[in-house]
Each structure stands twice: as C-alpha cells, then as structure tokens.
Amino acid sequence: MEITVSKVELLRELTATQGVVERKTTIPILSNYLFEAADGKLSLTATDLDLSLRTSCNAKVKKEGSCTIPRAQTPRLRKAPARRRHHHQVARTIIGSASAAARSNTKMVGMAKSNFPSLPAFPTAGVVKIPARSCAV
C-alpha cells in the first residue's frame, strides 16, 4: 500500500479512533488499526469487539492495499516529516513495503488484514449524513 495523505487529515482520523483501539489486550490484533487504501480514500477501522469505528479521509492512492498498524507505531505517523505542497502539509506513507524510503516517507509494517475481526455491514438505507462541524458543542 502506498499513499500520499494530508498529515492533518490523517491525524484527525487517528485521534477520532484512538479511544477504540485497545492498549492492553489478550487479543493482539485489537491493539491495531486497520488501514485500507482504495478509490482515493484511506479508511481507518478500530474495534475492541464491543465498539467499532470506521472513518476515512482523502488520499492519493498510488498502490491500493490494506494492513493493520499497531497502536504503538502511530506516534511515528504523528512525528512523520511533513512537506509543503500547495500549502497543505502532506505525509507520504508506505505501509507494508520493504523498499528504501526518502526522508519525507514513513514506513511501517503491520499484520495482514485477514487477522482483523470483520465488522457488521452498516445499513445504507435511510442514512443521513451530518457534517461534523454542525455537531460541535
């Protein structure tokens, strides 16, 4: 999986899901995020088997793919160098790749998607989308 994503957007999604990812668990995969990149989006999923959360942000997807990333490695994403492109901070992230990376890249190796618990399908009929800004208290 190879993506270019706004660091600000990625951190916003990580922050939204961090409360769901288990810090200490007897099931190691529950301390991981599921990252999926396809169709111009990066989706992040987190679950503790009682509560599940899926969120996404726009991304330039060079190589589609998916894998899990341990919560313990997410500080590397937060500290990843950002570069200016069209006045947006951008972090290029290669996940699951063993190739050499430039200074502005973040490389992480996670577990296979098949290890992550499947979530129930969310109903699409009758769904109403509310912008997060209108929900602010």
Number of C-alpha atoms within 10 A of each C-alpha: 18 20 23 18 22 21 22 15 16 22 15 14 19 21 10 15 19 18 14 20 23 21 15 9 11 8 9 13 24 24 22 27 29 24 21 18 24 18 10 16 17 24 20 23 22 30 25 19 13 6 11 14 16 16 14 18 16 18 22 18 18 14 13 16 17 23 22 27 23 20 18 10 13 17 10 12 19 15 11 19 16 18 16 9 9 7 7 13 15 23 24 24 21 20 21 19 14 10 8 8 13 9 9 14 19 17 20 19 15 18 17 14 18 10 13 19 14 10 14 7 6 7 7 7 6 6 8 7 6 8 8 7 7 7 7 6 4
